[in-house]
């Protein structure tokens, strides 16, 4: 059986996303992150916005994010994708 199409999309997107080195990540403004207070879920470009939404959905399902945190990440990512 083939891989789940959603998983393939995320894998393809992650291969296309530019590498975000520690130096680049540290230089980003806090407002660039889906959770700025924690500097988690960086959204500097559209590819990272797609990844942030995908990872946030997984973390919400695992119980590692609250609904409010998930909504904040998705809102920020959607603004970047618009």
mmCIF file of the N, C-alpha and C atoms, coordinates in Angstrom:
data_MODEL
# 
_entry.id   MODEL 
# 
loop_
_atom_site.group_PDB 
_atom_site.id 
_atom_site.type_symbol 
_atom_site.label_atom_id 
_atom_site.label_alt_id 
_atom_site.label_comp_id 
_atom_site.label_asym_id 
_atom_site.label_entity_id 
_atom_site.label_seq_id 
_atom_site.pdbx_PDB_ins_code 
_atom_site.Cartn_x 
_atom_site.Cartn_y 
_atom_site.Cartn_z 
_atom_site.occupancy 
_atom_site.B_iso_or_equiv 
_atom_site.pdbx_formal_charge 
_atom_site.auth_seq_id 
_atom_site.auth_comp_id 
_atom_site.auth_asym_id 
_atom_site.auth_atom_id 
_atom_site.pdbx_PDB_model_num 
ATOM 1   N N  . UNK A 1 1  ? 0.838  -1.182 0.000  1.00 0.00 ? 1  UNK A N  1 
ATOM 2   C CA . UNK A 1 1  ? 0.000  0.000  0.000  1.00 0.00 ? 1  UNK A CA 1 
ATOM 3   C C  . UNK A 1 1  ? 0.878  1.239  0.000  1.00 0.00 ? 1  UNK A C  1 
ATOM 4   N N  . UNK A 1 2  ? 0.411  2.290  -0.644 1.00 0.00 ? 2  UNK A N  1 
ATOM 5   C CA . UNK A 1 2  ? 1.154  3.544  -0.699 1.00 0.00 ? 2  UNK A CA 1 
ATOM 6   C C  . UNK A 1 2  ? 0.977  4.348  0.572  1.00 0.00 ? 2  UNK A C  1 
ATOM 7   N N  . UNK A 1 3  ? 1.793  5.368  0.679  1.00 0.00 ? 3  UNK A N  1 
ATOM 8   C CA . UNK A 1 3  ? 1.716  6.250  1.849  1.00 0.00 ? 3  UNK A CA 1 
ATOM 9   C C  . UNK A 1 3  ? 0.432  7.072  1.796  1.00 0.00 ? 3  UNK A C  1 
ATOM 10  N N  . UNK A 1 4  ? -0.018 7.465  2.958  1.00 0.00 ? 4  UNK A N  1 
ATOM 11  C CA . UNK A 1 4  ? -1.182 8.334  3.078  1.00 0.00 ? 4  UNK A CA 1 
ATOM 12  C C  . UNK A 1 4  ? -0.918 9.605  2.259  1.00 0.00 ? 4  UNK A C  1 
ATOM 13  N N  . UNK A 1 5  ? -1.838 10.031 1.388  1.00 0.00 ? 5  UNK A N  1 
ATOM 14  C CA . UNK A 1 5  ? -1.613 11.213 0.538  1.00 0.00 ? 5  UNK A CA 1 
ATOM 15  C C  . UNK A 1 5  ? -1.294 12.468 1.346  1.00 0.00 ? 5  UNK A C  1 
ATOM 16  N N  . UNK A 1 6  ? -1.901 12.604 2.526  1.00 0.00 ? 6  UNK A N  1 
ATOM 17  C CA . UNK A 1 6  ? -1.622 13.784 3.354  1.00 0.00 ? 6  UNK A CA 1 
ATOM 18  C C  . UNK A 1 6  ? -0.185 13.746 3.851  1.00 0.00 ? 6  UNK A C  1 
ATOM 19  N N  . UNK A 1 7  ? 0.291  12.561 4.191  1.00 0.00 ? 7  UNK A N  1 
ATOM 20  C CA . UNK A 1 7  ? 1.665  12.418 4.658  1.00 0.00 ? 7  UNK A CA 1 
ATOM 21  C C  . UNK A 1 7  ? 2.634  12.725 3.523  1.00 0.00 ? 7  UNK A C  1 
ATOM 22  N N  . UNK A 1 8  ? 2.313  12.258 2.321  1.00 0.00 ? 8  UNK A N  1 
ATOM 23  C CA . UNK A 1 8  ? 3.176  12.547 1.170  1.00 0.00 ? 8  UNK A CA 1 
ATOM 24  C C  . UNK A 1 8  ? 3.264  14.042 0.924  1.00 0.00 ? 8  UNK A C  1 
ATOM 25  N N  . UNK A 1 9  ? 2.135  14.751 1.083  1.00 0.00 ? 9  UNK A N  1 
ATOM 26  C CA . UNK A 1 9  ? 2.116  16.196 0.868  1.00 0.00 ? 9  UNK A CA 1 
ATOM 27  C C  . UNK A 1 9  ? 3.021  16.900 1.874  1.00 0.00 ? 9  UNK A C  1 
ATOM 28  N N  . UNK A 1 10 ? 2.935  16.495 3.126  1.00 0.00 ? 10 UNK A N  1 
ATOM 29  C CA . UNK A 1 10 ? 3.775  17.105 4.161  1.00 0.00 ? 10 UNK A CA 1 
ATOM 30  C C  . UNK A 1 10 ? 5.241  16.788 3.896  1.00 0.00 ? 10 UNK A C  1 
ATOM 31  N N  . UNK A 1 11 ? 5.525  15.545 3.509  1.00 0.00 ? 11 UNK A N  1 
ATOM 32  C CA . UNK A 1 11 ? 6.903  15.160 3.230  1.00 0.00 ? 11 UNK A CA 1 
ATOM 33  C C  . UNK A 1 11 ? 7.445  15.954 2.046  1.00 0.00 ? 11 UNK A C  1 
ATOM 34  N N  . UNK A 1 12 ? 6.644  16.111 1.002  1.00 0.00 ? 12 UNK A N  1 
ATOM 35  C CA . UNK A 1 12 ? 7.074  16.874 -0.156 1.00 0.00 ? 12 UNK A CA 1 
ATOM 36  C C  . UNK A 1 12 ? 7.283  18.332 0.210  1.00 0.00 ? 12 UNK A C  1 
ATOM 37  N N  . UNK A 1 13 ? 6.393  18.877 1.018  1.00 0.00 ? 13 UNK A N  1 
ATOM 38  C CA . UNK A 1 13 ? 6.513  20.271 1.429  1.00 0.00 ? 13 UNK A CA 1 
ATOM 39  C C  . UNK A 1 13 ? 7.753  20.467 2.283  1.00 0.00 ? 13 UNK A C  1 
ATOM 40  N N  . UNK A 1 14 ? 8.032  19.537 3.180  1.00 0.00 ? 14 UNK A N  1 
ATOM 41  C CA . UNK A 1 14 ? 9.186  19.696 4.051  1.00 0.00 ? 14 UNK A CA 1 
ATOM 42  C C  . UNK A 1 14 ? 10.483 19.616 3.268  1.00 0.00 ? 14 UNK A C  1 
ATOM 43  N N  . UNK A 1 15 ? 10.503 18.871 2.182  1.00 0.00 ? 15 UNK A N  1 
ATOM 44  C CA . UNK A 1 15 ? 11.695 18.807 1.340  1.00 0.00 ? 15 UNK A CA 1 
ATOM 45  C C  . UNK A 1 15 ? 11.898 20.116 0.602  1.00 0.00 ? 15 UNK A C  1 
ATOM 46  N N  . UNK A 1 16 ? 10.810 20.809 0.281  1.00 0.00 ? 16 UNK A N  1 
ATOM 47  C CA . UNK A 1 16 ? 10.895 22.067 -0.451 1.00 0.00 ? 16 UNK A CA 1 
ATOM 48  C C  . UNK A 1 16 ? 11.196 23.250 0.459  1.00 0.00 ? 16 UNK A C  1 
ATOM 49  N N  . UNK A 1 17 ? 10.841 23.131 1.709  1.00 0.00 ? 17 UNK A N  1 
ATOM 50  C CA . UNK A 1 17 ? 11.038 24.241 2.641  1.00 0.00 ? 17 UNK A CA 1 
ATOM 51  C C  . UNK A 1 17 ? 12.517 24.501 2.819  1.00 0.00 ? 17 UNK A C  1 
ATOM 52  N N  . UNK A 1 18 ? 12.876 25.769 2.804  1.00 0.00 ? 18 UNK A N  1 
ATOM 53  C CA . UNK A 1 18 ? 14.264 26.129 3.022  1.00 0.00 ? 18 UNK A CA 1 
ATOM 54  C C  . UNK A 1 18 ? 14.693 25.730 4.422  1.00 0.00 ? 18 UNK A C  1 
ATOM 55  N N  . UNK A 1 19 ? 15.941 25.354 4.527  1.00 0.00 ? 19 UNK A N  1 
ATOM 56  C CA . UNK A 1 19 ? 16.460 24.983 5.842  1.00 0.00 ? 19 UNK A CA 1 
ATOM 57  C C  . UNK A 1 19 ? 16.439 26.208 6.738  1.00 0.00 ? 19 UNK A C  1 
ATOM 58  N N  . UNK A 1 20 ? 15.945 26.030 7.918  1.00 0.00 ? 20 UNK A N  1 
ATOM 59  C CA . UNK A 1 20 ? 15.906 27.102 8.898  1.00 0.00 ? 20 UNK A CA 1 
ATOM 60  C C  . UNK A 1 20 ? 16.970 26.771 9.937  1.00 0.00 ? 20 UNK A C  1 
ATOM 61  N N  . UNK A 1 21 ? 18.156 27.300 9.715  1.00 0.00 ? 21 UNK A N  1 
ATOM 62  C CA . UNK A 1 21 ? 19.261 27.022 10.626 1.00 0.00 ? 21 UNK A CA 1 
ATOM 63  C C  . UNK A 1 21 ? 18.999 27.696 11.972 1.00 0.00 ? 21 UNK A C  1 
ATOM 64  N N  . UNK A 1 22 ? 19.751 27.283 12.966 1.00 0.00 ? 22 UNK A N  1 
ATOM 65  C CA . UNK A 1 22 ? 19.611 27.884 14.295 1.00 0.00 ? 22 UNK A CA 1 
ATOM 66  C C  . UNK A 1 22 ? 19.879 29.384 14.224 1.00 0.00 ? 22 UNK A C  1 
ATOM 67  N N  . UNK A 1 23 ? 20.855 29.773 13.434 1.00 0.00 ? 23 UNK A N  1 
ATOM 68  C CA . UNK A 1 23 ? 21.190 31.201 13.302 1.00 0.00 ? 23 UNK A CA 1 
ATOM 69  C C  . UNK A 1 23 ? 20.027 31.982 12.694 1.00 0.00 ? 23 UNK A C  1 
ATOM 70  N N  . UNK A 1 24 ? 19.432 31.428 11.632 1.00 0.00 ? 24 UNK A N  1 
ATOM 71  C CA . UNK A 1 24 ? 18.289 32.095 10.994 1.00 0.00 ? 24 UNK A CA 1 
ATOM 72  C C  . UNK A 1 24 ? 17.088 32.131 11.942 1.00 0.00 ? 24 UNK A C  1 
ATOM 73  N N  . UNK A 1 25 ? 16.829 31.000 12.607 1.00 0.00 ? 25 UNK A N  1 
ATOM 74  C CA . UNK A 1 25 ? 15.691 30.924 13.526 1.00 0.00 ? 25 UNK A CA 1 
ATOM 75  C C  . UNK A 1 25 ? 15.846 31.933 14.656 1.00 0.00 ? 25 UNK A C  1 
ATOM 76  N N  . UNK A 1 26 ? 17.041 32.039 15.204 1.00 0.00 ? 26 UNK A N  1 
ATOM 77  C CA . UNK A 1 26 ? 17.289 32.970 16.304 1.00 0.00 ? 26 UNK A CA 1 
ATOM 78  C C  . UNK A 1 26 ? 17.168 34.429 15.870 1.00 0.00 ? 26 UNK A C  1 
ATOM 79  N N  . UNK A 1 27 ? 17.378 34.692 14.585 1.00 0.00 ? 27 UNK A N  1 
ATOM 80  C CA . UNK A 1 27 ? 17.294 36.064 14.099 1.00 0.00 ? 27 UNK A CA 1 
ATOM 81  C C  . UNK A 1 27 ? 15.857 36.489 13.760 1.00 0.00 ? 27 UNK A C  1 
ATOM 82  N N  . UNK A 1 28 ? 14.917 35.539 13.763 1.00 0.00 ? 28 UNK A N  1 
ATOM 83  C CA . UNK A 1 28 ? 13.523 35.863 13.452 1.00 0.00 ? 28 UNK A CA 1 
ATOM 84  C C  . UNK A 1 28 ? 12.887 36.641 14.603 1.00 0.00 ? 28 UNK A C  1 
ATOM 85  N N  . UNK A 1 29 ? 12.037 37.584 14.247 1.00 0.00 ? 29 UNK A N  1 
ATOM 86  C CA . UNK A 1 29 ? 11.268 38.306 15.261 1.00 0.00 ? 29 UNK A CA 1 
ATOM 87  C C  . UNK A 1 29 ? 10.286 37.340 15.917 1.00 0.00 ? 29 UNK A C  1 
ATOM 88  N N  . UNK A 1 30 ? 9.955  37.596 17.160 1.00 0.00 ? 30 UNK A N  1 
ATOM 89  C CA . UNK A 1 30 ? 9.000  36.739 17.876 1.00 0.00 ? 30 UNK A CA 1 
ATOM 90  C C  . UNK A 1 30 ? 7.662  36.683 17.139 1.00 0.00 ? 30 UNK A C  1 
ATOM 91  N N  . UNK A 1 31 ? 7.280  37.772 16.490 1.00 0.00 ? 31 UNK A N  1 
ATOM 92  C CA . UNK A 1 31 ? 5.996  37.819 15.782 1.00 0.00 ? 31 UNK A CA 1 
ATOM 93  C C  . UNK A 1 31 ? 5.943  36.871 14.590 1.00 0.00 ? 31 UNK A C  1 
ATOM 94  N N  . UNK A 1 32 ? 7.078  36.305 14.191 1.00 0.00 ? 32 UNK A N  1 
ATOM 95  C CA . UNK A 1 32 ? 7.132  35.372 13.066 1.00 0.00 ? 32 UNK A CA 1 
ATOM 96  C C  . UNK A 1 32 ? 6.687  33.975 13.473 1.00 0.00 ? 32 UNK A C  1 
ATOM 97  N N  . UNK A 1 33 ? 6.573  33.728 14.764 1.00 0.00 ? 33 UNK A N  1 
ATOM 98  C CA . UNK A 1 33 ? 6.245  32.401 15.258 1.00 0.00 ? 33 UNK A CA 1 
ATOM 99  C C  . UNK A 1 33 ? 4.746  32.259 15.512 1.00 0.00 ? 33 UNK A C  1 
ATOM 100 N N  . UNK A 1 34 ? 4.243  31.039 15.342 1.00 0.00 ? 34 UNK A N  1 
ATOM 101 C CA . UNK A 1 34 ? 2.844  30.749 15.631 1.00 0.00 ? 34 UNK A CA 1 
ATOM 102 C C  . UNK A 1 34 ? 2.537  30.908 17.110 1.00 0.00 ? 34 UNK A C  1 
ATOM 103 N N  . UNK A 1 35 ? 3.504  30.572 17.944 1.00 0.00 ? 35 UNK A N  1 
ATOM 104 C CA . UNK A 1 35 ? 3.402  30.784 19.387 1.00 0.00 ? 35 UNK A CA 1 
ATOM 105 C C  . UNK A 1 35 ? 4.577  31.690 19.779 1.00 0.00 ? 35 UNK A C  1 
ATOM 106 N N  . UNK A 1 36 ? 4.412  33.006 19.618 1.00 0.00 ? 36 UNK A N  1 
ATOM 107 C CA . UNK A 1 36 ? 5.538  33.926 19.799 1.00 0.00 ? 36 UNK A CA 1 
ATOM 108 C C  . UNK A 1 36 ? 6.160  33.906 21.189 1.00 0.00 ? 36 UNK A C  1 
ATOM 109 N N  . UNK A 1 37 ? 5.368  33.729 22.225 1.00 0.00 ? 37 UNK A N  1 
ATOM 110 C CA . UNK A 1 37 ? 5.906  33.719 23.583 1.00 0.00 ? 37 UNK A CA 1 
ATOM 111 C C  . UNK A 1 37 ? 6.852  32.556 23.827 1.00 0.00 ? 37 UNK A C  1 
ATOM 112 N N  . UNK A 1 38 ? 6.636  31.464 23.116 1.00 0.00 ? 38 UNK A N  1 
ATOM 113 C CA . UNK A 1 38 ? 7.468  30.271 23.263 1.00 0.00 ? 38 UNK A CA 1 
ATOM 114 C C  . UNK A 1 38 ? 8.460  30.120 22.109 1.00 0.00 ? 38 UNK A C  1 
ATOM 115 N N  . UNK A 1 39 ? 8.341  30.994 21.094 1.00 0.00 ? 39 UNK A N  1 
ATOM 116 C CA . UNK A 1 39 ? 9.154  30.921 19.880 1.00 0.00 ? 39 UNK A CA 1 
ATOM 117 C C  . UNK A 1 39 ? 9.061  29.525 19.241 1.00 0.00 ? 39 UNK A C  1 
ATOM 118 N N  . UNK A 1 40 ? 7.821  29.031 19.160 1.00 0.00 ? 40 UNK A N  1 
ATOM 119 C CA . UNK A 1 40 ? 7.563  27.737 18.523 1.00 0.00 ? 40 UNK A CA 1 
ATOM 120 C C  . UNK A 1 40 ? 6.744  27.948 17.256 1.00 0.00 ? 40 UNK A C  1 
ATOM 121 N N  . UNK A 1 41 ? 6.861  27.029 16.333 1.00 0.00 ? 41 UNK A N  1 
ATOM 122 C CA . UNK A 1 41 ? 6.144  27.039 15.057 1.00 0.00 ? 41 UNK A CA 1 
ATOM 123 C C  . UNK A 1 41 ? 6.531  28.268 14.224 1.00 0.00 ? 41 UNK A C  1 
ATOM 124 N N  . UNK A 1 42 ? 7.780  28.313 13.754 1.00 0.00 ? 42 UNK A N  1 
ATOM 125 C CA . UNK A 1 42 ? 8.210  29.443 12.932 1.00 0.00 ? 42 UNK A CA 1 
ATOM 126 C C  . UNK A 1 42 ? 7.453  29.483 11.609 1.00 0.00 ? 42 UNK A C  1 
ATOM 127 N N  . UNK A 1 43 ? 7.046  30.686 11.206 1.00 0.00 ? 43 UNK A N  1 
ATOM 128 C CA . UNK A 1 43 ? 6.289  30.865 9.968  1.00 0.00 ? 43 UNK A CA 1 
ATOM 129 C C  . UNK A 1 43 ? 6.910  32.020 9.171  1.00 0.00 ? 43 UNK A C  1 
ATOM 130 N N  . UNK A 1 44 ? 8.174  31.857 8.721  1.00 0.00 ? 44 UNK A N  1 
ATOM 131 C CA . UNK A 1 44 ? 8.808  32.930 7.962  1.00 0.00 ? 44 UNK A CA 1 
ATOM 132 C C  . UNK A 1 44 ? 8.396  32.964 6.489  1.00 0.00 ? 44 UNK A C  1 
ATOM 133 N N  . UNK A 1 45 ? 7.831  31.866 5.989  1.00 0.00 ? 45 UNK A N  1 
ATOM 134 C CA . UNK A 1 45 ? 7.439  31.803 4.580  1.00 0.00 ? 45 UNK A CA 1 
ATOM 135 C C  . UNK A 1 45 ? 6.251  30.854 4.427  1.00 0.00 ? 45 UNK A C  1 
ATOM 136 N N  . UNK A 1 46 ? 5.735  30.753 3.211  1.00 0.00 ? 46 UNK A N  1 
ATOM 137 C CA . UNK A 1 46 ? 4.528  29.950 2.981  1.00 0.00 ? 46 UNK A CA 1 
ATOM 138 C C  . UNK A 1 46 ? 4.764  28.463 3.234  1.00 0.00 ? 46 UNK A C  1 
ATOM 139 N N  . UNK A 1 47 ? 5.929  27.973 2.897  1.00 0.00 ? 47 UNK A N  1 
ATOM 140 C CA . UNK A 1 47 ? 6.200  26.542 3.111  1.00 0.00 ? 47 UNK A CA 1 
ATOM 141 C C  . UNK A 1 47 ? 6.201  26.207 4.590  1.00 0.00 ? 47 UNK A C  1 
ATOM 142 N N  . UNK A 1 48 ? 6.787  27.086 5.397  1.00 0.00 ? 48 UNK A N  1 
ATOM 143 C CA . UNK A 1 48 ? 6.776  26.858 6.833  1.00 0.00 ? 48 UNK A CA 1 
ATOM 144 C C  . UNK A 1 48 ? 5.368  27.038 7.414  1.00 0.00 ? 48 UNK A C  1 
ATOM 145 N N  . UNK A 1 49 ? 4.550  27.863 6.780  1.00 0.00 ? 49 UNK A N  1 
ATOM 146 C CA . UNK A 1 49 ? 3.165  28.030 7.232  1.00 0.00 ? 49 UNK A CA 1 
ATOM 147 C C  . UNK A 1 49 ? 2.398  26.722 7.074  1.00 0.00 ? 49 UNK A C  1 
ATOM 148 N N  . UNK A 1 50 ? 2.584  26.064 5.944  1.00 0.00 ? 50 UNK A N  1 
ATOM 149 C CA . UNK A 1 50 ? 1.927  24.777 5.703  1.00 0.00 ? 50 UNK A CA 1 
ATOM 150 C C  . UNK A 1 50 ? 2.405  23.751 6.726  1.00 0.00 ? 50 UNK A C  1 
ATOM 151 N N  . UNK A 1 51 ? 3.710  23.726 6.963  1.00 0.00 ? 51 UNK A N  1 
ATOM 152 C CA . UNK A 1 51 ? 4.263  22.783 7.932  1.00 0.00 ? 51 UNK A CA 1 
ATOM 153 C C  . UNK A 1 51 ? 3.760  23.070 9.343  1.00 0.00 ? 51 UNK A C  1 
ATOM 154 N N  . UNK A 1 52 ? 3.693  24.336 9.707  1.00 0.00 ? 52 UNK A N  1 
ATOM 155 C CA . UNK A 1 52 ? 3.227  24.702 11.052 1.00 0.00 ? 52 UNK A CA 1 
ATOM 156 C C  . UNK A 1 52 ? 1.800  24.211 11.273 1.00 0.00 ? 52 UNK A C  1 
ATOM 157 N N  . UNK A 1 53 ? 0.939  24.393 10.271 1.00 0.00 ? 53 UNK A N  1 
ATOM 158 C CA . UNK A 1 53 ? -0.443 23.923 10.399 1.00 0.00 ? 53 UNK A CA 1 
ATOM 159 C C  . UNK A 1 53 ? -0.492 22.408 10.561 1.00 0.00 ? 53 UNK A C  1 
ATOM 160 N N  . UNK A 1 54 ? 0.308  21.715 9.789  1.00 0.00 ? 54 UNK A N  1 
ATOM 161 C CA . UNK A 1 54 ? 0.319  20.258 9.841  1.00 0.00 ? 54 UNK A CA 1 
ATOM 162 C C  . UNK A 1 54 ? 0.807  19.753 11.196 1.00 0.00 ? 54 UNK A C  1 
ATOM 163 N N  . UNK A 1 55 ? 1.925  20.286 11.654 1.00 0.00 ? 55 UNK A N  1 
ATOM 164 C CA . UNK A 1 55 ? 2.472  19.850 12.939 1.00 0.00 ? 55 UNK A CA 1 
ATOM 165 C C  . UNK A 1 55 ? 1.559  20.237 14.097 1.00 0.00 ? 55 UNK A C  1 
ATOM 166 N N  . UNK A 1 56 ? 0.961  21.406 14.004 1.00 0.00 ? 56 UNK A N  1 
ATOM 167 C CA . UNK A 1 56 ? 0.060  21.843 15.079 1.00 0.00 ? 56 UNK A CA 1 
ATOM 168 C C  . UNK A 1 56 ? -1.148 20.913 15.178 1.00 0.00 ? 56 UNK A C  1 
ATOM 169 N N  . UNK A 1 57 ? -1.657 20.472 14.038 1.00 0.00 ? 57 UNK A N  1 
ATOM 170 C CA . UNK A 1 57 ? -2.810 19.558 14.051 1.00 0.00 ? 57 UNK A CA 1 
ATOM 171 C C  . UNK A 1 57 ? -2.436 18.247 14.740 1.00 0.00 ? 57 UNK A C  1 
ATOM 172 N N  . UNK A 1 58 ? -1.234 17.755 14.446 1.00 0.00 ? 58 UNK A N  1 
ATOM 173 C CA . UNK A 1 58 ? -0.775 16.516 15.076 1.00 0.00 ? 58 UNK A CA 1 
ATOM 174 C C  . UNK A 1 58 ? -0.604 16.705 16.574 1.00 0.00 ? 58 UNK A C  1 
ATOM 175 N N  . UNK A 1 59 ? -0.027 17.820 16.970 1.00 0.00 ? 59 UNK A N  1 
ATOM 176 C CA . UNK A 1 59 ? 0.209  18.066 18.394 1.00 0.00 ? 59 UNK A CA 1 
ATOM 177 C C  . UNK A 1 59 ? -1.102 18.293 19.151 1.00 0.00 ? 59 UNK A C  1 
ATOM 178 N N  . UNK A 1 60 ? -2.086 18.896 18.498 1.00 0.00 ? 60 UNK A N  1 
ATOM 179 C CA . UNK A 1 60 ? -3.405 19.053 19.106 1.00 0.00 ? 60 UNK A CA 1 
ATOM 180 C C  . UNK A 1 60 ? -4.020 17.685 19.359 1.00 0.00 ? 60 UNK A C  1 
ATOM 181 N N  . UNK A 1 61 ? -3.928 16.800 18.369 1.00 0.00 ? 61 UNK A N  1 
ATOM 182 C CA . UNK A 1 61 ? -4.483 15.454 18.500 1.00 0.00 ? 61 UNK A CA 1 
ATOM 183 C C  . UNK A 1 61 ? -3.797 14.673 19.618 1.00 0.00 ? 61 UNK A C  1 
ATOM 184 N N  . UNK A 1 62 ? -2.505 14.913 19.827 1.00 0.00 ? 62 UNK A N  1 
ATOM 185 C CA . UNK A 1 62 ? -1.758 14.231 20.889 1.00 0.00 ? 62 UNK A CA 1 
ATOM 186 C C  . UNK A 1 62 ? -2.043 14.837 22.264 1.00 0.00 ? 62 UNK A C  1 
ATOM 187 N N  . UNK A 1 63 ? -2.676 16.012 22.273 1.00 0.00 ? 63 UNK A N  1 
ATOM 188 C CA . UNK A 1 63 ? -2.958 16.672 23.532 1.00 0.00 ? 63 UNK A CA 1 
ATOM 189 C C  . UNK A 1 63 ? -1.837 17.577 24.010 1.00 0.00 ? 63 UNK A C  1 
ATOM 190 N N  . UNK A 1 64 ? -0.878 17.874 23.117 1.00 0.00 ? 64 UNK A N  1 
ATOM 191 C CA . UNK A 1 64 ? 0.253  18.721 23.479 1.00 0.00 ? 64 UNK A CA 1 
ATOM 192 C C  . UNK A 1 64 ? -0.006 20.204 23.251 1.00 0.00 ? 64 UNK A C  1 
ATOM 193 N N  . UNK A 1 65 ? -1.103 20.540 22.602 1.00 0.00 ? 65 UNK A N  1 
ATOM 194 C CA . UNK A 1 65 ? -1.506 21.925 22.366 1.00 0.00 ? 65 UNK A CA 1 
ATOM 195 C C  . UNK A 1 65 ? -2.945 22.109 22.825 1.00 0.00 ? 65 UNK A C  1 
ATOM 196 N N  . UNK A 1 66 ? -3.244 23.296 23.307 1.00 0.00 ? 66 UNK A N  1 
ATOM 197 C CA . UNK A 1 66 ? -4.638 23.609 23.617 1.00 0.00 ? 66 UNK A CA 1 
ATOM 198 C C  . UNK A 1 66 ? -5.323 24.031 22.323 1.00 0.00 ? 66 UNK A C  1 
ATOM 199 N N  . UNK A 1 67 ? -6.620 24.060 22.359 1.00 0.00 ? 67 UNK A N  1 
ATOM 200 C CA . UNK A 1 67 ? -7.394 24.519 21.191 1.00 0.00 ? 67 UNK A CA 1 
ATOM 201 C C  . UNK A 1 67 ? -7.030 25.964 20.856 1.00 0.00 ? 67 UNK A C  1 
ATOM 202 N N  . UNK A 1 68 ? -6.838 26.794 21.883 1.00 0.00 ? 68 UNK A N  1 
ATOM 203 C CA . UNK A 1 68 ? -6.487 28.202 21.665 1.00 0.00 ? 68 UNK A CA 1 
ATOM 204 C C  . UNK A 1 68 ? -5.120 28.328 21.008 1.00 0.00 ? 68 UNK A C  1 
ATOM 205 N N  . UNK A 1 69 ? -4.146 27.526 21.436 1.00 0.00 ? 69 UNK A N  1 
ATOM 206 C CA . UNK A 1 69 ? -2.820 27.563 20.819 1.00 0.00 ? 69 UNK A CA 1 
ATOM 207 C C  . UNK A 1 69 ? -2.900 27.115 19.367 1.00 0.00 ? 69 UNK A C  1 
ATOM 208 N N  . UNK A 1 70 ? -3.640 26.039 19.129 1.00 0.00 ? 70 UNK A N  1 
ATOM 209 C CA . UNK A 1 70 ? -3.809 25.541 17.767 1.00 0.00 ? 70 UNK A CA 1 
ATOM 210 C C  . UNK A 1 70 ? -4.432 26.608 16.875 1.00 0.00 ? 70 UNK A C  1 
ATOM 211 N N  . UNK A 1 71 ? -5.483 27.248 17.369 1.00 0.00 ? 71 UNK A N  1 
ATOM 212 C CA . UNK A 1 71 ? -6.151 28.290 16.580 1.00 0.00 ? 71 UNK A CA 1 
ATOM 213 C C  . UNK A 1 71 ? -5.222 29.462 16.302 1.00 0.00 ? 71 UNK A C  1 
ATOM 214 N N  . UNK A 1 72 ? -4.372 29.825 17.254 1.00 0.00 ? 72 UNK A N  1 
ATOM 215 C CA . UNK A 1 72 ? -3.429 30.919 17.050 1.00 0.00 ? 72 UNK A CA 1 
ATOM 216 C C  . UNK A 1 72 ? -2.429 30.578 15.948 1.00 0.00 ? 72 UNK A C  1 
ATOM 217 N N  . UNK A 1 73 ? -1.944 29.346 15.950 1.00 0.00 ? 73 UNK A N  1 
ATOM 218 C CA . UNK A 1 73 ? -0.984 28.905 14.926 1.00 0.00 ? 73 UNK A CA 1 
ATOM 219 C C  . UNK A 1 73 ? -1.641 28.902 13.558 1.00 0.00 ? 73 UNK A C  1 
ATOM 220 N N  . UNK A 1 74 ? -2.837 28.340 13.476 1.00 0.00 ? 74 UNK A N  1 
ATOM 221 C CA . UNK A 1 74 ? -3.546 28.254 12.193 1.00 0.00 ? 74 UNK A CA 1 
ATOM 222 C C  . UNK A 1 74 ? -3.869 29.653 11.669 1.00 0.00 ? 74 UNK A C  1 
ATOM 223 N N  . UNK A 1 75 ? -4.301 30.550 12.544 1.00 0.00 ? 75 UNK A N  1 
ATOM 224 C CA . UNK A 1 75 ? -4.614 31.916 12.123 1.00 0.00 ? 75 UNK A CA 1 
ATOM 225 C C  . UNK A 1 75 ? -3.383 32.603 11.554 1.00 0.00 ? 75 UNK A C  1 
ATOM 226 N N  . UNK A 1 76 ? -2.256 32.490 12.260 1.00 0.00 ? 76 UNK A N  1 
ATOM 227 C CA . UNK A 1 76 ? -1.012 33.111 11.795 1.00 0.00 ? 76 UNK A CA 1 
ATOM 228 C C  . UNK A 1 76 ? -0.564 32.501 10.473 1.00 0.00 ? 76 UNK A C  1 
ATOM 229 N N  . UNK A 1 77 ? -0.656 31.179 10.342 1.00 0.00 ? 77 UNK A N  1 
ATOM 230 C CA . UNK A 1 77 ? -0.256 30.496 9.116  1.00 0.00 ? 77 UNK A CA 1 
ATOM 231 C C  . UNK A 1 77 ? -1.162 30.890 7.949  1.00 0.00 ? 77 UNK A C  1 
ATOM 232 N N  . UNK A 1 78 ? -2.464 30.984 8.210  1.00 0.00 ? 78 UNK A N  1 
ATOM 233 C CA . UNK A 1 78 ? -3.398 31.375 7.137  1.00 0.00 ? 78 UNK A CA 1 
ATOM 234 C C  . UNK A 1 78 ? -3.133 32.779 6.635  1.00 0.00 ? 78 UNK A C  1 
ATOM 235 N N  . UNK A 1 79 ? -2.733 33.677 7.532  1.00 0.00 ? 79 UNK A N  1 
ATOM 236 C CA . UNK A 1 79 ? -2.376 35.046 7.118  1.00 0.00 ? 79 UNK A CA 1 
ATOM 237 C C  . UNK A 1 79 ? -1.187 35.018 6.164  1.00 0.00 ? 79 UNK A C  1 
ATOM 238 N N  . UNK A 1 80 ? -0.207 34.156 6.444  1.00 0.00 ? 80 UNK A N  1 
ATOM 239 C CA . UNK A 1 80 ? 0.967  34.044 5.588  1.00 0.00 ? 80 UNK A CA 1 
ATOM 240 C C  . UNK A 1 80 ? 0.594  33.430 4.250  1.00 0.00 ? 80 UNK A C  1 
ATOM 241 N N  . UNK A 1 81 ? -0.373 32.520 4.262  1.00 0.00 ? 81 UNK A N  1 
ATOM 242 C CA . UNK A 1 81 ? -0.774 31.825 3.029  1.00 0.00 ? 81 UNK A CA 1 
ATOM 243 C C  . UNK A 1 81 ? -1.727 32.654 2.165  1.00 0.00 ? 81 UNK A C  1 
ATOM 244 N N  . UNK A 1 82 ? -2.329 33.681 2.746  1.00 0.00 ? 82 UNK A N  1 
ATOM 245 C CA . UNK A 1 82 ? -3.299 34.496 1.999  1.00 0.00 ? 82 UNK A CA 1 
ATOM 246 C C  . UNK A 1 82 ? -2.638 35.375 0.962  1.00 0.00 ? 82 UNK A C  1 
# 
